[in-house]
Amino acid sequence: MSKRGYFRVFLKLRIAGKTHYLSNVVKYVKNRLFSCIPVF
């Protein structure tokens, strides 16, 4: 595998990791908000 191909795969993994992390944070915040707000 060439260095460029490896770098491209690395970038893809980093971007995927960031979006995964962000979605987890959003999920966590939503859960916290819904647990604080009483649902009628």
Rosetta silent file (secondary structure, phi, psi, omega in degrees, C-alpha in Angstrom):
SEQUENCE: MSKRGYFRVFLKLRIAGKTHYLSNVVKYVKNRLFSCIPVF
SCORE:     score description
SCORE:     0.000 S_00000001
   1 L     0.000  132.633 -178.988    0.000    0.000    0.000 S_00000001
   2 L   -75.595  164.785 -178.786    1.381    3.393   -0.953 S_00000001
   3 H   -64.975  -38.342 -178.785    1.777    6.195    1.526 S_00000001
   4 H   -64.847  -43.456  179.453   -0.920    8.258   -0.173 S_00000001
   5 H   -62.562  -41.399  179.504   -3.446    5.426   -0.061 S_00000001
   6 H   -62.991  -42.228 -178.826   -2.659    4.829    3.597 S_00000001
   7 H   -64.057  -39.526 -179.301   -3.052    8.531    4.366 S_00000001
   8 H   -63.971  -43.940  178.839   -6.414    8.635    2.584 S_00000001
   9 H   -62.559  -40.134  179.608   -7.707    5.669    4.586 S_00000001
  10 H   -61.377  -43.325  179.238   -6.423    7.319    7.769 S_00000001
  11 H   -62.901  -43.519  179.547   -8.315   10.523    6.948 S_00000001
  12 H   -59.393  -44.079 -179.096  -11.511    8.577    6.254 S_00000001
  13 H   -63.690  -40.918 -179.169  -11.208    6.787    9.589 S_00000001
  14 H   -64.443  -43.707 -179.574  -10.608   10.056   11.437 S_00000001
  15 H   -64.253  -42.516  179.235  -13.623   11.729    9.842 S_00000001
  16 H   -63.082  -40.950  179.297  -15.802    8.697   10.569 S_00000001
  17 H   -63.155  -40.245 -179.467  -14.577    8.673   14.167 S_00000001
  18 H   -65.529  -45.089 -178.695  -15.372   12.362   14.588 S_00000001
  19 H   -66.134  -37.101  178.087  -18.906   12.035   13.227 S_00000001
  20 H   -62.862  -43.690 -179.855  -19.466    8.954   15.399 S_00000001
  21 H   -63.293  -43.929 -179.261  -18.239   10.880   18.460 S_00000001
  22 H   -62.866  -42.786 -179.681  -20.458   13.862   17.652 S_00000001
  23 H   -65.081  -34.688  177.804  -23.556   11.688   17.237 S_00000001
  24 H   -66.692  -40.282  179.382  -22.804   10.040   20.585 S_00000001
  25 H   -63.820  -44.110 -179.926  -22.501   13.452   22.253 S_00000001
  26 H   -61.554  -42.617  179.284  -25.804   14.582   20.728 S_00000001
  27 H   -60.978  -44.116 -178.339  -27.464   11.364   21.900 S_00000001
  28 H   -63.402  -45.296 -179.075  -26.081   11.857   25.413 S_00000001
  29 H   -63.331  -42.097  179.070  -27.228   15.481   25.604 S_00000001
  30 H   -60.857  -44.319 -179.746  -30.701   14.534   24.366 S_00000001
  31 H   -62.097  -41.527  179.481  -30.969   11.800   26.986 S_00000001
  32 H   -63.343  -44.213 -178.874  -29.890   14.230   29.718 S_00000001
  33 H   -63.439  -45.249 -177.605  -32.412   16.832   28.581 S_00000001
  34 H   -68.430  -27.745  178.987  -35.258   14.330   28.375 S_00000001
  35 H   -77.638  -25.739  179.088  -34.411   12.954   31.811 S_00000001
  36 H   -81.071  -38.386 -178.084  -34.487   16.489   33.275 S_00000001
  37 L   -86.080  122.764  177.711  -37.719   17.523   31.569 S_00000001
  38 L   -67.530  130.590 -179.432  -40.752   15.639   32.877 S_00000001
  39 L   -94.287  125.271 -177.349  -42.605   14.041   29.977 S_00000001
  40 L   -89.578    0.000    0.000  -46.359   14.354   30.229 S_00000001
